[in-house]
Amino acid sequence: MDCVSPILDVATRLWDCTAKRAVYIRELEENLNSLKSLMEELNNLSKDVMVRVEREELQRSRRTHEVDGWLSAVQKCLGTCPKNCRSSYRLGKIVTKKMNAVTELQGKGHFDVVAHRPSFAPVDKMQMEETVGLDLMFEKVRKCLEDEQVRSIGLYGIGGVGKTTLLRKINNEYFGKRNDFDVVIWIVVSKPISIEKIQNVILKKLLTGDDKWENLSKEQKAAEIGELLEGKNFVILLDDMWERLDLLEVGIPHLSDQTKSKVVLTTRSEQVCNEMKVHKRMRVECLTQDEAFSLFCDKVGENILNSHPDIKRLAKTVVDECKGLPLALIVIGRSMASRKTPREWEQAIQMLKSYQEKFSGRGKYVFPN
C-alpha cells in the first residue's frame, strides 16, 4: 500500500498535465476566435483612451504615467501575438495566456479620469490666534471667493482689529480643503514695498528646490512669474498693505475671466482698496462688548479673575480701554494673567489711559494710529 500512494500521485499529475494539453488543442480554434474578438475590443479601447488623453492634453498638457504604462502594455500585446505556429499545443497555450492578459488590460483601461489636477492646492498652514467675532466675516469672504464675478477682495480696518487673523483663517480653513485652485501664495507686503522681495516669495513657492531665478533681474523675474502663473487658477493673499502695489510689475497676470484666480488683501486704509480697484471691499469691525470681555477673560484665566472680588469689575474697565480690538485684548490679557491684586489692576488701567501706546512695549502693534 505504501508503494501505491506515490504511483497514484505521479499518475494524477501526469493526467492533469495531459488533460490541460488536450484542452489547449481541443479549444484552440474557439479560443483563437475569442482572442481575436477580445483584441479588437482592446484595440478600440486603446484608441478611445488615446483620444481622451489627447483631449486632456489640450487642457492640461500632460497625461498620467498610469495611462502611458497601460498603452505600452497594449501595444506590446497587440504586436507580439504570433500569426503562425507549427505546434497546436504551444499555440493553444499562448492563446490562452494572451486571452487572460487582454482581459486584465481591458480592466485596467477603464479610467474614470485620464488626467486631473490635485483635489486642492497645497497650502502653507499659518499659525493664528483665536478668531473671536470673525466667523460671520469669514463666511462673507468665503462666498465672495466662490463667486466667479468677484476677482479681488479688500479687507480693511484699524490696526489690531483682526485682519491678518481673518486672512490666516481663510488660508487655513478655506484653501486647506478641496477647491479649484492650483496654487495659493501668502505674501506679507508691509512698507516700504519691495517688488523683488515679493517676487522672491512667489518664485520660491512656484519653483521649489530651484534657485536659478535668484540672479535674475526684476524684469526677468516678472516674466518668469507671468509664465508660471499663466493659465493657472492662483490665489494671492497680500497681508499688511500700506499703498498700491502694481501686480503686473510683480509679474502677476491680469485677473481675467479665463481663470478663477483671486487676490485677497488686508490694509488699514480703504483708500488702498480703491487704488487696487478691488471688486469687493469689506470692513473688519471691532468686537462687541460681550465678545471682547469673553476673549479677555480667556487670556487672563479664571484663577486670576476670581482671586479678588474687585478684579472682575476692574477687568471690565480694562476691556473698555481696549476698544474692542482683539490684538489689544489678547496682549493685555496675557500681561494681566499674573496680576493678583486690585492695586496692580488699577495701575494697569492708569497706564492704559495715559500711555496706551507704550503699554508692555507693544504700543505700535496694539494701539496703532
Residue frames relative to the residue before (quaternion, step in Angstrom):
aa qw qx qy qz dx dy dz
M 1.0000 0.0000 0.0000 0.0000 0.00 0.00 0.00
D 0.6156 0.5601 -0.3432 0.4353 3.55 1.13 -0.68
C 0.6601 0.5038 -0.3053 0.4661 3.60 1.15 -0.64
V 0.6170 0.5914 -0.3428 0.3900 3.56 1.12 -0.67
S 0.6390 0.5713 -0.3335 0.3926 3.61 0.92 -0.90
P 0.6751 0.4685 -0.3196 0.4718 3.65 0.82 -0.82
I 0.6357 0.5341 -0.3294 0.4496 3.55 1.03 -0.82
L 0.6508 0.5109 -0.3113 0.4675 3.58 0.96 -0.90
D 0.6362 0.5398 -0.3232 0.4466 3.55 1.02 -0.83
V 0.6634 0.4907 -0.2975 0.4803 3.59 0.96 -0.93
A 0.6524 0.5265 -0.3131 0.4464 3.56 0.94 -0.91
T 0.6432 0.5312 -0.3157 0.4521 3.58 1.02 -0.85
R 0.6677 0.4983 -0.3026 0.4628 3.54 0.95 -0.87
L 0.6396 0.5192 -0.3225 0.4662 3.57 1.01 -0.84
W 0.6483 0.5199 -0.3159 0.4579 3.57 0.99 -0.86
D 0.6469 0.5208 -0.3235 0.4535 3.59 0.93 -0.89
C 0.6601 0.5153 -0.3036 0.4544 3.55 0.98 -0.90
T 0.6709 0.5008 -0.2841 0.4673 3.56 0.98 -0.99
A 0.6458 0.5300 -0.3177 0.4484 3.56 1.00 -0.86
K 0.6471 0.5180 -0.3192 0.4594 3.56 0.98 -0.86
R 0.6514 0.5094 -0.3211 0.4616 3.58 0.96 -0.86
A 0.6380 0.5346 -0.3245 0.4492 3.55 0.99 -0.85
V 0.6388 0.5260 -0.3247 0.4581 3.58 1.02 -0.82
Y 0.6255 0.5444 -0.3421 0.4419 3.58 0.96 -0.87
I 0.7049 0.4648 -0.2631 0.4668 3.59 0.93 -0.98
R 0.6825 0.5158 -0.2926 0.4272 3.58 0.89 -1.02
E 0.7769 0.3414 -0.1696 0.5011 3.59 0.96 -0.88
L 0.3059 0.7966 -0.4819 0.1989 3.58 1.28 0.21
E 0.7062 0.4714 -0.2880 0.4429 3.58 0.69 -1.06
E 0.6542 0.5086 -0.3084 0.4672 3.56 0.98 -0.87
N 0.6750 0.4963 -0.2946 0.4596 3.58 0.97 -0.87
L 0.6097 0.5481 -0.3511 0.4523 3.57 1.07 -0.71
N 0.6530 0.5019 -0.3065 0.4773 3.57 0.98 -0.84
S 0.6536 0.5092 -0.3089 0.4670 3.56 1.01 -0.86
L 0.6446 0.5221 -0.3177 0.4593 3.56 0.99 -0.89
K 0.6301 0.5421 -0.3320 0.4460 3.56 0.99 -0.85
S 0.6693 0.4920 -0.2941 0.4728 3.58 0.97 -0.90
L 0.6587 0.5168 -0.3091 0.4511 3.57 0.96 -0.91
M 0.6868 0.4832 -0.2938 0.4567 3.56 0.94 -0.88
E 0.5897 0.5402 -0.3699 0.4729 3.58 1.15 -0.53
E 0.6462 0.5080 -0.3107 0.4774 3.58 1.03 -0.84
L 0.6538 0.5153 -0.3086 0.4603 3.57 0.99 -0.88
N 0.6424 0.5243 -0.3185 0.4592 3.56 1.00 -0.83
N 0.6497 0.5071 -0.3083 0.4751 3.58 1.02 -0.82
L 0.6426 0.5181 -0.3131 0.4698 3.56 1.05 -0.84
S 0.6199 0.5463 -0.3290 0.4571 3.55 1.07 -0.81
K 0.6676 0.4929 -0.2998 0.4706 3.57 0.92 -0.91
D 0.6343 0.5396 -0.3256 0.4477 3.57 1.04 -0.82
V 0.6639 0.4952 -0.3025 0.4717 3.56 0.95 -0.90
M 0.6279 0.5389 -0.3388 0.4477 3.59 1.01 -0.80
V 0.6414 0.5169 -0.3228 0.4661 3.58 0.98 -0.85
R 0.6705 0.4985 -0.2978 0.4618 3.56 0.96 -0.91
V 0.6376 0.5198 -0.3281 0.4643 3.57 1.04 -0.78
E 0.6538 0.5142 -0.3165 0.4560 3.58 0.94 -0.89
R 0.6309 0.5308 -0.3256 0.4628 3.57 1.07 -0.78
E 0.6687 0.4873 -0.2935 0.4788 3.55 0.99 -0.87
E 0.6226 0.5570 -0.3480 0.4254 3.58 1.06 -0.75
L 0.6058 0.5544 -0.3614 0.4416 3.58 1.07 -0.65
Q 0.7240 0.4227 -0.2295 0.4944 3.55 1.11 -0.73
R 0.8224 0.2512 -0.0886 0.5028 3.56 0.88 -0.90
S 0.2978 -0.7964 0.4755 0.2258 3.63 1.32 -0.33
R 0.7347 0.3064 -0.2723 0.5406 3.54 0.98 0.76
R 0.1507 -0.7573 0.6220 0.1302 3.58 -1.24 0.34
T 0.5716 -0.6360 0.4002 0.3295 3.56 -1.13 0.53
H 0.5945 -0.5728 0.4311 0.3643 3.59 -1.23 0.59
E 0.5895 0.5924 -0.3687 0.4070 3.58 1.07 -0.67
V 0.6764 0.4841 -0.2915 0.4724 3.56 0.92 -0.93
D 0.6210 0.5493 -0.3398 0.4440 3.57 0.98 -0.83
G 0.6790 0.4956 -0.2893 0.4579 3.55 0.90 -0.96
W 0.6478 0.5243 -0.3151 0.4541 3.53 1.01 -0.85
L 0.6743 0.4973 -0.3016 0.4550 3.59 0.89 -0.91
S 0.6160 0.5385 -0.3417 0.4623 3.59 1.07 -0.72
A 0.6570 0.5075 -0.3075 0.4650 3.56 0.98 -0.86
V 0.6276 0.5303 -0.3325 0.4630 3.58 1.04 -0.77
Q 0.6690 0.5071 -0.3029 0.4512 3.56 0.86 -0.98
K 0.6421 0.5219 -0.3158 0.4643 3.58 1.02 -0.82
C 0.6659 0.5053 -0.2995 0.4600 3.53 0.98 -0.93
L 0.6828 0.4905 -0.2881 0.4585 3.57 0.95 -0.89
G 0.7333 0.4655 -0.2379 0.4347 3.56 1.06 -0.74
T 0.7375 0.4445 -0.2324 0.4523 3.59 1.16 -0.44
C 0.4527 0.6843 -0.4709 0.3241 3.60 1.19 0.02
P 0.4036 -0.7414 0.4738 0.2510 3.64 -0.60 1.03
K 0.3441 -0.7465 0.5349 0.1955 3.55 -0.99 0.87
N 0.7899 0.1325 -0.0719 0.5944 3.62 1.11 -0.64
C 0.1000 0.7840 -0.6078 0.0771 3.58 -0.98 0.75
R 0.4369 -0.7275 0.4661 0.2501 3.59 -0.82 1.01
S 0.7348 0.4084 -0.2324 0.4891 3.55 0.98 -0.71
S 0.3851 -0.7296 0.5196 0.2224 3.58 -0.63 1.13
Y 0.6343 0.5362 -0.3386 0.4421 3.57 1.03 -0.75
R 0.6831 0.4829 -0.2933 0.4629 3.54 0.82 -1.04
L 0.6499 0.5134 -0.3163 0.4626 3.56 0.98 -0.85
G 0.6537 0.5202 -0.3188 0.4476 3.59 0.93 -0.85
K 0.6494 0.5141 -0.3116 0.4658 3.55 1.04 -0.86
I 0.6512 0.5142 -0.3106 0.4638 3.58 0.98 -0.90
V 0.6414 0.5372 -0.3199 0.4447 3.57 0.98 -0.92
T 0.6543 0.5176 -0.3152 0.4524 3.57 0.94 -0.89
K 0.6571 0.4991 -0.3075 0.4737 3.60 0.95 -0.88
K 0.6472 0.5240 -0.3208 0.4514 3.56 1.00 -0.86
M 0.6271 0.5385 -0.3389 0.4494 3.58 1.01 -0.80
N 0.6542 0.5043 -0.3106 0.4704 3.57 0.98 -0.86
A 0.6603 0.5139 -0.3079 0.4529 3.59 0.98 -0.89
V 0.6524 0.5166 -0.3111 0.4590 3.57 0.98 -0.89
T 0.6449 0.5246 -0.3196 0.4547 3.57 0.96 -0.89
E 0.6517 0.5109 -0.3104 0.4668 3.58 1.00 -0.85
L 0.6659 0.5037 -0.3036 0.4590 3.57 0.94 -0.87
Q 0.6057 0.5495 -0.3587 0.4500 3.57 1.07 -0.69
G 0.6495 0.5232 -0.3124 0.4547 3.56 0.99 -0.84
K 0.6874 0.4755 -0.2799 0.4723 3.56 1.01 -0.85
G 0.6604 0.5594 -0.3067 0.3960 3.57 1.15 -0.49
H 0.5904 0.5609 -0.3845 0.4348 3.60 1.22 -0.06
F 0.0026 0.8218 -0.5663 0.0630 3.56 0.16 1.35
D 0.3993 -0.6922 0.5432 0.2575 3.58 -0.87 0.93
V 0.7791 0.0457 -0.0096 0.6251 3.57 1.05 -0.82
V 0.3552 -0.7479 0.5211 0.2072 3.57 -0.73 1.04
A 0.7780 -0.0750 0.0749 0.6192 3.58 0.92 -0.91
H 0.0649 0.8131 -0.5730 0.0799 3.56 -0.86 0.89
R 0.5068 -0.6284 0.4968 0.3186 3.53 -1.29 0.40
P 0.6447 -0.4960 0.3810 0.4395 3.59 -1.17 0.28
S 0.5945 -0.5997 0.3999 0.3564 3.60 -1.13 0.64
F 0.7990 -0.0291 -0.0180 0.6003 3.59 1.16 -0.34
A 0.5637 -0.6124 0.4344 0.3442 3.52 -1.17 0.63
P 0.5136 -0.6280 0.4746 0.3414 3.60 -1.03 0.71
V 0.0865 -0.8158 0.5718 -0.0088 3.57 -0.77 1.07
D 0.3582 -0.6975 0.5768 0.2291 3.56 -1.04 0.83
K 0.3317 -0.7689 0.5107 0.1948 3.57 -0.41 1.19
M 0.2660 -0.7843 0.5492 0.1118 3.54 -0.90 1.02
Q 0.4397 -0.6465 0.5510 0.2918 3.56 -1.15 0.70
M 0.0423 0.8309 -0.5505 0.0695 3.58 -0.91 0.82
E 0.5006 -0.6211 0.5185 0.3077 3.52 -1.33 0.45
E 0.7056 -0.4236 0.3351 0.4586 3.57 -1.31 -0.01
T 0.3296 -0.7513 0.5429 0.1794 3.56 -1.09 0.74
V 0.0694 0.8217 -0.5587 0.0887 3.58 0.82 0.99
G 0.8478 0.1588 -0.1376 0.4869 3.56 -0.86 1.02
L 0.6396 0.5593 -0.3199 0.4192 3.61 1.23 -0.01
D 0.4400 0.7295 -0.4460 0.2743 3.59 1.24 -0.15
L 0.6581 0.5057 -0.3154 0.4602 3.59 0.93 -0.87
M 0.6579 0.4994 -0.3054 0.4738 3.57 0.95 -0.86
F 0.6111 0.5526 -0.3432 0.4510 3.59 1.04 -0.77
E 0.6614 0.5041 -0.3088 0.4615 3.59 0.92 -0.87
K 0.6324 0.5274 -0.3346 0.4582 3.59 1.03 -0.74
V 0.6616 0.4943 -0.3027 0.4758 3.57 0.96 -0.88
R 0.6282 0.5507 -0.3325 0.4376 3.58 0.97 -0.86
K 0.6578 0.5030 -0.3098 0.4672 3.59 0.94 -0.86
C 0.6381 0.5169 -0.3276 0.4672 3.59 1.04 -0.73
L 0.6385 0.5319 -0.3239 0.4522 3.57 1.03 -0.78
E 0.7027 0.4438 -0.2547 0.4943 3.57 1.13 -0.63
D 0.5753 0.5644 -0.3691 0.4628 3.57 1.33 -0.12
E 0.3660 -0.7681 0.4829 0.2072 3.61 -0.46 1.18
Q 0.6164 0.5548 -0.3484 0.4369 3.60 1.20 -0.36
V 0.6795 0.4493 -0.2762 0.5101 3.59 1.23 -0.43
R 0.1338 -0.8266 0.5454 0.0368 3.58 -0.47 1.23
S 0.8075 0.1081 -0.0422 0.5783 3.59 1.10 -0.61
I 0.1448 -0.7875 0.5983 0.0302 3.55 -1.09 0.84
G 0.1295 -0.7895 0.5968 0.0619 3.56 -0.95 0.91
L 0.1349 -0.7743 0.6159 0.0545 3.59 -0.75 1.11
Y 0.0552 0.8259 -0.5561 0.0741 3.59 -0.48 1.14
G 0.2628 0.7400 -0.5890 0.1906 3.55 -1.25 0.54
I 0.6764 -0.5061 0.3371 0.4156 3.57 -1.25 0.32
G 0.6585 -0.5278 0.3696 0.3889 3.55 -1.24 0.47
G 0.8021 0.2869 -0.2242 0.4734 3.55 -1.01 0.86
V 0.5143 0.6747 -0.4089 0.3362 3.58 1.27 -0.02
G 0.6287 -0.5796 0.3235 0.4051 3.60 1.22 -0.24
K 0.3057 0.7844 -0.4946 0.2157 3.59 1.21 0.38
T 0.6810 0.4783 -0.2882 0.4736 3.58 0.89 -0.94
T 0.6252 0.5324 -0.3345 0.4624 3.57 1.01 -0.78
L 0.6428 0.5152 -0.3119 0.4733 3.57 1.00 -0.84
L 0.6592 0.5028 -0.3126 0.4637 3.59 0.94 -0.87
R 0.6398 0.5110 -0.3242 0.4737 3.59 1.04 -0.71
K 0.6221 0.5297 -0.3336 0.4702 3.57 1.05 -0.73
I 0.6299 0.5207 -0.3211 0.4784 3.58 1.03 -0.81
N 0.6524 0.5232 -0.3001 0.4588 3.57 0.94 -0.94
N 0.7489 0.4318 -0.2282 0.4479 3.58 0.77 -1.03
E 0.7830 0.3798 -0.1860 0.4562 3.56 0.77 -1.04
Y 0.7306 0.4084 -0.2606 0.4812 3.59 0.94 -0.77
F 0.7670 0.3671 -0.2073 0.4838 3.57 0.67 -1.08
G 0.5861 0.5774 -0.3734 0.4287 3.59 1.25 -0.21
K 0.6721 0.4482 -0.2854 0.5157 3.58 1.32 -0.05
R 0.7405 -0.3824 0.2922 0.4691 3.58 -1.32 0.00
N 0.1706 0.7780 -0.5861 0.1486 3.58 -0.83 0.98
D 0.5814 -0.6215 0.4213 0.3134 3.56 -1.33 0.09
F 0.5548 0.6432 -0.3764 0.3700 3.59 1.23 0.23
D 0.4358 -0.7068 0.5063 0.2326 3.55 -1.19 0.72
V 0.8067 -0.0206 0.0509 0.5884 3.57 1.04 -0.73
V 0.1322 -0.7600 0.6330 0.0641 3.56 -1.15 0.79
I 0.0641 -0.8251 0.5609 -0.0206 3.59 -0.65 1.12
W 0.2073 -0.7733 0.5929 0.0864 3.56 -0.77 1.12
I 0.0104 0.8015 -0.5956 0.0519 3.59 -0.83 1.04
V 0.2260 -0.7289 0.6298 0.1446 3.58 -0.92 0.95
V 0.2574 -0.8128 0.5087 0.1199 3.58 -0.45 1.22
S 0.0406 0.8424 -0.5359 -0.0387 3.59 0.76 -1.16
K 0.3969 -0.6965 0.5316 0.2735 3.58 -1.23 -0.42
P 0.5359 -0.2138 -0.8167 0.0057 1.49 -2.07 1.39
I 0.5933 -0.5856 0.4134 0.3663 3.58 -1.16 0.57
S 0.0942 -0.7689 0.6310 0.0430 3.56 -1.01 0.90
I 0.3586 -0.7584 0.5077 0.1961 3.57 -0.35 1.27
E 0.6914 0.4892 -0.2916 0.4446 3.58 0.84 -0.96
K 0.6104 0.5422 -0.3511 0.4583 3.59 1.06 -0.67
I 0.6532 0.4994 -0.2979 0.4849 3.56 1.01 -0.87
Q 0.6365 0.5272 -0.3212 0.4623 3.59 0.98 -0.85
N 0.6524 0.5274 -0.3174 0.4421 3.58 0.95 -0.84
V 0.6239 0.5333 -0.3352 0.4627 3.58 1.03 -0.77
I 0.6754 0.4995 -0.2905 0.4582 3.57 0.92 -0.93
L 0.6880 0.4847 -0.2861 0.4582 3.58 0.85 -0.96
K 0.6233 0.5367 -0.3388 0.4568 3.57 1.04 -0.72
K 0.6549 0.4999 -0.2987 0.4817 3.57 1.11 -0.71
L 0.7386 0.4368 -0.2290 0.4596 3.58 0.92 -0.93
L 0.7802 0.2647 -0.1343 0.5507 3.59 1.07 -0.71
T 0.0644 -0.8391 0.5401 0.0006 3.57 0.57 1.18
G 0.8354 0.1815 -0.1488 0.4970 3.57 -0.84 1.00
D 0.6745 0.4391 -0.2924 0.5164 3.60 1.27 -0.01
D 0.0715 -0.8309 0.5518 0.0060 3.59 -0.54 1.16
K 0.3348 0.7719 -0.4853 0.2378 3.59 1.22 0.32
W 0.6320 0.5687 -0.3246 0.4145 3.57 1.16 -0.59
E 0.5046 0.7027 -0.4114 0.2868 3.61 1.18 -0.43
N 0.7339 0.4161 -0.2316 0.4843 3.60 1.05 -0.68
L 0.4591 0.6813 -0.4539 0.3450 3.59 1.25 0.14
S 0.5280 -0.5976 0.4918 0.3496 3.58 -1.25 0.42
K 0.6900 -0.4643 0.3475 0.4332 3.56 -1.28 0.24
E 0.6626 0.5060 -0.3015 0.4625 3.57 0.97 -0.86
Q 0.6554 0.5035 -0.3103 0.4697 3.59 1.00 -0.81
K 0.6299 0.5243 -0.3282 0.4697 3.57 1.05 -0.75
A 0.6309 0.5345 -0.3283 0.4566 3.58 1.01 -0.81
A 0.6554 0.5075 -0.3037 0.4697 3.57 0.99 -0.89
E 0.6496 0.5203 -0.3090 0.4603 3.58 1.00 -0.85
I 0.6550 0.5059 -0.3069 0.4700 3.57 0.95 -0.89
G 0.6485 0.5290 -0.3176 0.4458 3.56 0.94 -0.90
E 0.6666 0.4995 -0.2957 0.4677 3.57 0.99 -0.85
L 0.6752 0.5062 -0.2914 0.4505 3.58 0.99 -0.85
L 0.7352 0.4156 -0.2294 0.4838 3.57 1.03 -0.76
E 0.4907 0.6834 -0.4256 0.3332 3.58 1.21 -0.41
G 0.8313 0.1833 -0.1575 0.5006 3.57 -0.82 1.03
K 0.6057 0.5468 -0.3632 0.4498 3.60 1.25 -0.12
N 0.3868 -0.6515 0.5900 0.2790 3.52 -1.32 0.40
F 0.0600 0.8372 -0.5357 0.0921 3.57 -0.02 1.29
V 0.1862 -0.7358 0.6352 0.1429 3.53 -1.34 0.36
I 0.1184 -0.7725 0.6220 0.0487 3.57 -0.85 1.02
L 0.1237 -0.7839 0.6070 0.0420 3.59 -0.69 1.13
L 0.0892 -0.8195 0.5659 -0.0129 3.58 -0.38 1.30
D 0.0935 -0.8272 0.5538 0.0173 3.59 -0.39 1.22
D 0.8601 0.1445 -0.1158 0.4753 3.54 -1.20 0.76
M 0.2134 0.7790 -0.5538 0.2023 3.58 0.61 1.15
W 0.1899 -0.8001 0.5645 0.0722 3.55 -0.95 0.93
E 0.7896 0.0738 -0.0369 0.6081 3.56 1.24 -0.35
R 0.7017 -0.4669 0.3287 0.4261 3.55 -1.31 0.21
L 0.1621 -0.7588 0.6250 0.0856 3.54 -1.11 0.81
D 0.3341 -0.7348 0.5581 0.1921 3.58 -0.82 1.02
L 0.3004 -0.7956 0.5018 0.1582 3.58 -0.20 1.29
L 0.6422 0.5276 -0.3300 0.4476 3.59 1.01 -0.75
E 0.6197 0.5350 -0.3434 0.4602 3.58 1.08 -0.67
V 0.6250 0.5207 -0.3220 0.4843 3.57 1.13 -0.67
G 0.5302 -0.6090 0.4229 0.4113 3.56 1.06 -0.81
I 0.4788 0.6666 -0.4353 0.3700 3.58 1.32 -0.01
P 0.4302 -0.7282 0.4665 0.2589 3.63 -0.60 1.10
H 0.6289 -0.5229 0.4216 0.3916 3.53 -1.28 0.44
L 0.4405 -0.6925 0.5055 0.2663 3.58 -0.98 0.85
S 0.0060 -0.8403 0.5395 -0.0532 3.56 0.15 1.32
D 0.6357 -0.5332 0.4070 0.3820 3.52 -1.36 0.10
Q 0.5386 0.6483 -0.3928 0.3678 3.59 1.28 -0.13
T 0.7673 0.2284 -0.1461 0.5812 3.60 1.24 -0.36
K 0.4934 -0.6393 0.4996 0.3135 3.54 -1.35 0.06
S 0.2913 0.8145 -0.4671 0.1834 3.57 1.28 0.27
K 0.1315 -0.7957 0.5907 0.0266 3.56 -1.17 0.77
V 0.1347 -0.7238 0.6640 0.1305 3.52 -1.37 0.37
V 0.0353 -0.7741 0.6321 -0.0023 3.57 -0.89 1.00
L 0.0225 -0.8213 0.5697 -0.0228 3.59 -0.77 1.01
T 0.2220 -0.7332 0.6201 0.1692 3.54 -1.30 0.41
T 0.0912 0.7841 -0.6060 0.0985 3.54 -1.06 0.81
R 0.4912 -0.6393 0.4959 0.3226 3.57 -1.23 0.43
S 0.7473 0.4103 -0.1926 0.4858 3.55 1.16 -0.58
E 0.4273 -0.6828 0.5334 0.2582 3.55 -0.90 0.94
Q 0.5604 0.6171 -0.3773 0.4035 3.57 1.19 -0.57
V 0.6130 0.5398 -0.3464 0.4614 3.59 1.07 -0.71
C 0.6145 0.5359 -0.3394 0.4690 3.59 1.04 -0.75
N 0.6447 0.5168 -0.3148 0.4671 3.57 1.01 -0.83
E 0.6944 0.4858 -0.2778 0.4523 3.57 0.87 -0.98
M 0.6786 0.4588 -0.2798 0.5007 3.59 1.15 -0.61
K 0.3155 -0.7911 0.4662 0.2392 3.56 1.37 -0.13
V 0.1342 0.8133 -0.5510 0.1306 3.57 0.89 0.95
H 0.5207 -0.6578 0.4545 0.2994 3.56 -1.09 0.71
K 0.8006 0.0927 -0.0233 0.5916 3.57 1.08 -0.74
R 0.0710 -0.7927 0.6049 0.0271 3.58 -0.74 1.04
M 0.0804 -0.7999 0.5947 0.0016 3.57 -1.02 0.87
R 0.3047 -0.7447 0.5660 0.1794 3.55 -0.85 0.98
V 0.2692 -0.7425 0.5937 0.1544 3.57 -0.84 1.02
E 0.2457 -0.8197 0.5096 0.0897 3.55 -0.47 1.28
C 0.5868 -0.5546 0.4562 0.3741 3.55 -1.34 0.34
L 0.6140 -0.5579 0.4146 0.3740 3.57 -1.28 0.35
T 0.5222 -0.5877 0.5042 0.3573 3.54 -1.25 0.46
Q 0.6928 -0.4743 0.3296 0.4318 3.59 -1.26 0.28
D 0.6722 0.4954 -0.2998 0.4613 3.59 0.92 -0.89
E 0.6524 0.5081 -0.3137 0.4668 3.59 0.95 -0.87
A 0.6557 0.5232 -0.3067 0.4498 3.56 0.96 -0.89
F 0.6755 0.4913 -0.2991 0.4614 3.58 0.88 -0.93
S 0.6394 0.5293 -0.3242 0.4538 3.59 1.00 -0.81
L 0.6630 0.4979 -0.3026 0.4701 3.60 0.94 -0.88
F 0.6603 0.5143 -0.3065 0.4533 3.57 0.93 -0.92
C 0.6661 0.5052 -0.3023 0.4579 3.61 0.87 -0.92
D 0.6164 0.5516 -0.3407 0.4468 3.56 1.08 -0.73
K 0.6920 0.4696 -0.2753 0.4742 3.59 1.01 -0.80
V 0.6622 0.5028 -0.3073 0.4629 3.59 1.05 -0.74
G 0.3605 -0.7393 0.4890 0.2905 3.57 0.93 -0.92
E 0.5671 -0.6368 0.4163 0.3154 3.55 -1.03 0.85
N 0.6038 0.5823 -0.3672 0.4019 3.60 1.00 -0.72
I 0.6850 0.4617 -0.2807 0.4888 3.59 0.93 -0.87
L 0.6626 0.5242 -0.3112 0.4351 3.59 0.89 -0.93
N 0.7423 0.3861 -0.2131 0.5044 3.59 1.09 -0.68
S 0.4672 0.7100 -0.4297 0.3048 3.58 1.26 0.01
H 0.7875 0.0408 -0.0344 0.6140 3.60 1.24 -0.38
P 0.5828 -0.6266 0.3900 0.3400 3.63 -0.97 0.82
D 0.7025 0.4874 -0.2780 0.4378 3.62 1.04 -0.63
I 0.5519 0.6685 -0.3938 0.3056 3.59 1.15 -0.47
K 0.6335 0.5254 -0.3539 0.4443 3.63 0.94 -0.73
R 0.6305 0.5236 -0.3320 0.4670 3.57 1.05 -0.77
L 0.6735 0.4851 -0.2881 0.4776 3.56 0.95 -0.90
A 0.5956 0.5757 -0.3547 0.4336 3.58 1.12 -0.68
K 0.6342 0.5263 -0.3325 0.4585 3.60 1.02 -0.75
T 0.6250 0.5266 -0.3364 0.4680 3.59 1.09 -0.71
V 0.6310 0.5249 -0.3270 0.4684 3.58 1.01 -0.82
V 0.6461 0.5261 -0.3147 0.4547 3.57 0.93 -0.91
D 0.6312 0.5340 -0.3335 0.4529 3.60 0.99 -0.81
E 0.6716 0.5051 -0.2933 0.4559 3.56 1.01 -0.83
C 0.6356 0.5419 -0.3251 0.4434 3.62 1.19 -0.45
K 0.3369 -0.8102 0.4398 0.1917 3.57 1.35 -0.04
G 0.6583 -0.5491 0.3133 0.4086 3.61 1.08 0.63
L 0.4686 0.6726 -0.4461 0.3592 3.60 1.24 0.29
P 0.4377 -0.7330 0.4496 0.2626 3.64 -0.48 1.12
L 0.6641 0.5111 -0.3218 0.4407 3.59 0.88 -0.88
A 0.6416 0.5121 -0.3230 0.4709 3.59 1.02 -0.80
L 0.6586 0.5191 -0.3044 0.4519 3.57 0.92 -0.89
I 0.6661 0.5026 -0.3008 0.4618 3.58 0.99 -0.83
V 0.6973 0.4772 -0.2818 0.4546 3.58 0.80 -1.04
I 0.7076 0.4462 -0.2696 0.4770 3.58 0.84 -0.97
G 0.6078 0.5594 -0.3525 0.4398 3.57 1.05 -0.72
R 0.6630 0.4954 -0.3016 0.4733 3.56 0.97 -0.84
S 0.6695 0.5020 -0.3103 0.4511 3.58 0.99 -0.80
M 0.6860 0.4640 -0.2790 0.4861 3.61 1.18 -0.52
A 0.4770 0.7128 -0.4180 0.2992 3.58 1.25 -0.13
S 0.7180 0.3877 -0.2549 0.5187 3.59 1.27 -0.15
R 0.5532 0.6129 -0.3881 0.4095 3.62 1.31 0.04
K 0.0992 -0.8598 0.5009 0.0064 3.58 -0.26 1.27
T 0.7135 0.4260 -0.2586 0.4924 3.62 1.18 -0.26
P 0.5971 -0.5768 0.4182 0.3686 3.59 -1.12 0.64
R 0.6097 0.5713 -0.3578 0.4170 3.59 1.02 -0.74
E 0.6431 0.5133 -0.3219 0.4683 3.59 0.98 -0.84
W 0.6576 0.5100 -0.3028 0.4645 3.58 0.99 -0.81
E 0.6478 0.5135 -0.3174 0.4647 3.58 0.99 -0.81
Q 0.6343 0.5214 -0.3244 0.4696 3.57 1.02 -0.76
A 0.6457 0.5195 -0.3189 0.4599 3.57 0.99 -0.85
I 0.6368 0.5294 -0.3277 0.4547 3.59 1.00 -0.80
Q 0.6473 0.5128 -0.3167 0.4667 3.57 0.96 -0.83
M 0.6351 0.5190 -0.3264 0.4698 3.58 1.01 -0.77
L 0.6454 0.5306 -0.3187 0.4476 3.55 0.99 -0.86
K 0.6893 0.4888 -0.2810 0.4549 3.55 0.92 -0.90
S 0.7700 0.3820 -0.1931 0.4732 3.55 0.94 -0.85
Y 0.8246 0.1232 -0.0155 0.5519 3.57 0.94 -0.86
Q 0.0135 0.8449 -0.5341 0.0270 3.60 0.83 0.97
E 0.6815 0.5135 -0.3030 0.4245 3.57 0.93 -0.86
K 0.7274 0.4152 -0.2470 0.4873 3.61 1.21 -0.32
F 0.4368 0.7378 -0.4439 0.2604 3.57 1.25 -0.18
S 0.8626 -0.0072 -0.0420 0.5041 3.56 -0.85 1.11
G 0.5677 -0.6150 0.3893 0.3847 3.60 1.18 0.35
R 0.6131 0.5717 -0.3409 0.4256 3.59 1.26 0.22
G 0.2478 0.8400 -0.4686 0.1157 3.57 1.28 0.17
K 0.7096 0.4752 -0.2888 0.4328 3.58 0.74 -1.00
Y 0.6777 0.4547 -0.3002 0.4938 3.60 1.19 -0.39
V 0.7424 0.4513 -0.2278 0.4396 3.56 0.98 -0.89
F 0.8171 0.0977 -0.0257 0.5676 3.57 0.84 -0.96
P 0.0102 0.8388 -0.5432 0.0352 3.58 0.52 1.18
N 0.5721 -0.5823 0.4463 0.3667 3.54 -1.27 0.38
